């Protein structure tokens, strides 16, 4: 509301003008942040789009470029651009969001879909789209509410996702850096095979990466790969935890049957879903 001077010196109330952009922004924010059934279903549709996009990227890494693939590239590029634009429109801190690595990986992915760079090089750039699945905190919060499986196995899900992202990204790095001069890396399957054998430290030796750059890539795969494997093993073998913030100290995760907080001793009242 705004004040308006009338001719008699009084003040009248006049409704503030709502621009079409503000209306659009409000509707988008409702879709991306609202709690209605339609809004929740919309965000699940976005999650499905992310998963399908990743699967498309993986599948086309092993296929020749055709008109069908190029058409699908444009379709995915437009959908991702629309999602990215909507998120920037409703952002409360757009400059801060632009400084994030995840924002620029989205930009790189959009460019690689709509304007393919150096042929198959776009496949490496698109690998960064997998990071998108790991940064949608609102979707994660929704999954905690809707999925008992996700609540029980959240750490395992994230450990598997992190390992998968690492394998796919490093496969892209190996392929793009080796395909021009290493006859042992003829396609993505060869690069994936090398990445997995290096990551598991199996080291069959039938495929190697020559030169200083190749050795450095191999070292990175082995060090970070082993770390991610250990994190996955820890998530699988560690006692099951539930997410329930302690009302006193704020500790987030507790044993399923915990009665007291391990950090401060406060009595907990963790909701129990009952026996399976």
C-alpha positions as CSV (number, residue, x, y, z in Angstrom):
1,X,0.0,0.0,0.0
2,X,1.2,3.6,-0.7
3,X,-0.1,7.0,0.5
4,X,-1.6,9.5,-2.0
5,X,-2.1,13.2,-1.3
6,X,-5.7,14.3,-2.2
7,X,-6.6,17.9,-3.2
8,X,-7.9,18.7,0.3
9,X,-4.7,17.8,2.1
10,X,-5.8,14.4,3.3
11,X,-4.1,11.1,2.7
12,X,-5.7,8.3,0.8
13,X,-4.6,4.7,0.6
14,X,-3.9,3.4,-2.9
15,X,-3.0,-0.2,-3.7
16,X,0.6,-0.6,-4.9
17,X,0.8,-1.6,-8.5
18,X,1.9,-5.3,-8.9
19,X,3.9,-5.8,-12.1
20,X,3.6,-8.9,-14.2
21,X,7.2,-9.8,-13.2
22,X,6.3,-9.7,-9.5
23,X,3.3,-11.9,-10.2
24,X,5.5,-14.4,-12.1
25,X,8.1,-14.3,-9.4
26,X,5.4,-15.0,-6.8
27,X,4.1,-18.0,-8.7
28,X,7.5,-19.4,-9.3
29,X,8.4,-19.1,-5.7
30,X,5.3,-20.9,-4.7
31,X,6.1,-23.7,-7.1
32,X,9.7,-24.1,-5.8
33,X,9.0,-23.5,-2.1
34,X,5.3,-24.1,-1.5
35,X,3.9,-27.0,0.5
36,X,0.8,-27.8,-1.5
37,X,0.4,-31.1,-3.2
38,X,0.9,-29.6,-6.7
39,X,4.1,-27.8,-5.6
40,X,5.6,-30.9,-4.1
41,X,4.7,-32.9,-7.2
42,X,6.4,-30.2,-9.3
43,X,9.6,-30.5,-7.4
44,X,9.6,-34.3,-7.7
45,X,9.2,-33.8,-11.4
46,X,12.3,-31.7,-11.3
47,X,14.1,-34.4,-9.5
48,X,13.0,-36.9,-12.2
49,X,14.3,-34.5,-14.8
50,X,17.7,-34.3,-13.1
51,X,18.0,-38.1,-13.0
52,X,16.8,-38.6,-16.6
53,X,19.3,-35.9,-17.7
54,X,22.2,-37.8,-15.9
55,X,21.1,-41.1,-17.5
56,X,20.9,-39.4,-20.9
57,X,24.4,-38.0,-20.5
58,X,25.8,-41.4,-19.6
59,X,24.0,-43.2,-22.4
60,X,25.0,-40.8,-25.1
61,X,28.6,-40.9,-24.0
62,X,28.8,-44.3,-25.6
63,X,26.7,-43.5,-28.7
64,X,27.6,-41.7,-32.0
65,X,26.2,-38.2,-32.6
66,X,23.0,-38.4,-34.5
67,X,20.1,-36.0,-35.4
68,X,18.0,-37.6,-32.6
69,X,20.7,-37.1,-30.0
70,X,21.3,-33.5,-31.1
71,X,17.5,-32.8,-30.9
72,X,17.3,-34.3,-27.5
73,X,20.3,-32.1,-26.5
74,X,18.4,-29.0,-27.4
75,X,15.3,-30.2,-25.5
76,X,17.3,-31.0,-22.4
77,X,19.1,-27.7,-22.7
78,X,15.9,-25.7,-22.9
79,X,14.4,-27.5,-19.9
80,X,17.5,-27.0,-17.8
81,X,17.7,-23.3,-18.9
82,X,14.1,-22.8,-17.9
83,X,14.8,-24.4,-14.4
84,X,18.0,-22.3,-14.0
85,X,16.2,-19.1,-15.0
86,X,13.3,-19.7,-12.6
87,X,15.7,-20.4,-9.7
88,X,17.6,-17.2,-10.4
89,X,14.4,-15.2,-10.6
90,X,13.2,-16.3,-7.2
91,X,16.7,-16.1,-5.6
92,X,16.8,-13.8,-2.6
93,X,20.5,-13.3,-3.0
94,X,21.2,-13.6,-6.8
95,X,24.8,-12.2,-6.5
96,X,25.7,-14.7,-3.8
97,X,24.2,-17.5,-5.9
98,X,26.2,-16.4,-8.9
99,X,29.4,-16.8,-6.9
100,X,28.6,-20.5,-6.2
101,X,30.4,-23.2,-8.1
102,X,27.1,-25.1,-8.6
103,X,25.6,-22.1,-10.5
104,X,28.5,-22.0,-12.9
105,X,28.4,-25.8,-13.5
106,X,24.7,-25.4,-14.5
107,X,25.7,-22.6,-16.9
108,X,28.4,-24.8,-18.4
109,X,26.0,-27.6,-18.8
110,X,23.4,-25.4,-20.5
111,X,25.9,-24.1,-22.9
112,X,27.1,-27.6,-23.7
113,X,23.6,-28.7,-24.5
114,X,22.5,-25.7,-26.6
115,X,25.8,-25.0,-28.2
116,X,27.9,-28.2,-28.3
117,X,31.6,-27.5,-27.7
118,X,34.1,-29.4,-29.8
119,X,31.9,-32.4,-30.3
120,X,32.2,-35.0,-27.6
121,X,34.0,-32.5,-25.3
122,X,30.5,-31.5,-24.2
123,X,30.2,-34.9,-22.6
124,X,32.9,-34.1,-20.1
125,X,31.3,-30.7,-19.3
126,X,27.9,-32.2,-18.8
127,X,29.3,-34.6,-16.2
128,X,29.0,-31.6,-13.8
129,X,25.2,-31.9,-14.1
130,X,25.4,-34.8,-11.6
131,X,26.4,-32.3,-8.9
132,X,22.9,-30.8,-9.2
133,X,21.4,-33.8,-7.5
134,X,23.6,-33.2,-4.4
135,X,22.8,-29.5,-3.7
136,X,19.0,-29.3,-3.7
137,X,18.6,-29.1,0.0
138,X,14.9,-28.5,-0.2
139,X,14.4,-31.7,-2.2
140,X,16.4,-33.6,0.4
141,X,14.2,-32.2,3.2
142,X,11.1,-33.3,1.3
143,X,12.6,-36.8,0.8
144,X,13.2,-37.0,4.6
145,X,9.5,-36.3,5.1
146,X,8.1,-38.6,2.4
147,X,10.4,-41.6,2.3
148,X,11.1,-43.8,5.3
149,X,13.8,-45.6,3.3
150,X,15.6,-42.3,2.7
151,X,15.4,-41.4,6.3
152,X,16.9,-44.7,7.4
153,X,19.6,-44.7,4.7
154,X,20.4,-41.1,4.0
155,X,24.1,-41.4,4.7
156,X,24.4,-44.4,2.4
157,X,22.4,-42.7,-0.4
158,X,24.8,-39.7,-0.3
159,X,27.9,-41.9,-0.1
160,X,26.8,-43.8,-3.2
161,X,25.9,-40.5,-5.0
162,X,29.2,-39.0,-4.2
163,X,31.1,-42.1,-5.4
164,X,29.0,-42.2,-8.6
165,X,29.6,-38.5,-9.3
166,X,33.4,-38.9,-8.8
167,X,33.5,-42.0,-11.1
168,X,31.6,-40.3,-13.8
169,X,33.5,-37.0,-13.6
170,X,36.9,-38.7,-13.6
171,X,35.9,-40.9,-16.5
172,X,35.2,-37.7,-18.4
173,X,38.6,-36.3,-17.4
174,X,40.4,-39.4,-18.5
175,X,38.6,-39.6,-21.8
176,X,39.0,-36.0,-22.7
177,X,42.7,-35.8,-21.8
178,X,43.7,-39.2,-23.3
179,X,41.6,-39.8,-26.5
180,X,43.8,-37.8,-28.8
181,X,47.1,-39.5,-28.1
182,X,46.4,-42.7,-26.0
183,X,45.3,-45.6,-28.3
184,X,44.3,-47.6,-25.2
185,X,41.5,-45.0,-24.5
186,X,39.3,-45.4,-27.6
187,X,35.9,-44.6,-26.0
188,X,34.1,-43.9,-22.7
189,X,34.0,-47.6,-21.9
190,X,37.8,-47.7,-21.9
191,X,38.0,-44.6,-19.7
192,X,35.4,-46.0,-17.3
193,X,37.3,-49.3,-17.1
194,X,40.6,-47.5,-16.3
195,X,38.9,-45.2,-13.7
196,X,37.3,-48.2,-11.8
197,X,40.5,-50.3,-11.8
198,X,42.6,-47.3,-10.6
199,X,39.9,-46.3,-8.0
200,X,39.9,-49.8,-6.6
201,X,43.7,-49.9,-6.8
202,X,43.3,-53.2,-8.7
203,X,45.8,-52.0,-11.3
204,X,45.7,-54.7,-14.0
205,X,48.1,-52.6,-16.1
206,X,46.5,-53.3,-19.4
207,X,45.5,-49.6,-19.7
208,X,47.8,-46.9,-18.4
209,X,48.0,-43.1,-18.7
210,X,51.4,-42.0,-19.9
211,X,53.1,-38.8,-19.1
212,X,53.1,-36.5,-16.1
213,X,49.4,-35.4,-16.5
214,X,48.4,-39.1,-16.8
215,X,50.2,-40.0,-13.7
216,X,48.7,-37.1,-11.7
217,X,45.2,-38.1,-12.9
218,X,45.8,-41.6,-11.7
219,X,47.0,-40.4,-8.3
220,X,43.9,-38.3,-7.9
221,X,41.6,-41.2,-8.8
222,X,43.3,-43.5,-6.3
223,X,43.5,-41.1,-3.4
224,X,40.0,-39.6,-3.6
225,X,38.5,-42.9,-4.8
226,X,39.8,-44.8,-1.8
227,X,38.5,-42.0,0.5
228,X,35.0,-42.2,-1.1
229,X,35.0,-46.0,-0.8
230,X,35.9,-45.8,2.9
231,X,33.1,-43.3,3.4
232,X,30.6,-45.7,1.7
233,X,31.9,-48.6,3.8
234,X,31.5,-46.5,7.0
235,X,27.9,-45.5,6.0
236,X,27.1,-49.2,5.4
237,X,28.7,-50.6,8.5
238,X,28.0,-47.8,11.0
239,X,25.0,-48.3,13.4
240,X,21.8,-46.9,12.1
241,X,21.1,-43.3,13.1
242,X,18.0,-41.1,13.0
243,X,17.8,-37.4,12.4
244,X,16.3,-35.7,15.5
245,X,17.7,-32.4,16.7
246,X,18.3,-32.3,20.5
247,X,16.2,-29.5,22.0
248,X,19.1,-28.4,24.2
249,X,22.5,-28.8,22.4
250,X,21.2,-29.3,18.8
251,X,22.9,-32.6,18.1
252,X,21.2,-33.8,14.9
253,X,21.7,-37.6,14.7
254,X,21.1,-40.2,17.4
255,X,20.9,-44.0,17.7
256,X,17.5,-45.3,16.8
257,X,16.7,-46.4,20.4
258,X,18.4,-43.4,22.1
259,X,16.7,-42.2,25.3
260,X,19.3,-39.5,26.2
261,X,21.4,-37.2,24.0
262,X,25.0,-38.4,24.0
263,X,26.3,-34.9,23.9
264,X,24.4,-33.3,26.8
265,X,22.3,-36.0,28.4
266,X,18.9,-34.4,27.7
267,X,15.9,-36.9,27.6
268,X,14.9,-37.4,24.0
269,X,11.4,-38.2,22.6
270,X,12.3,-39.6,19.2
271,X,9.2,-40.5,17.2
272,X,9.0,-44.3,16.5
273,X,7.4,-45.6,13.3
274,X,6.9,-49.0,14.9
275,X,8.2,-52.4,13.9
276,X,8.3,-53.2,10.1
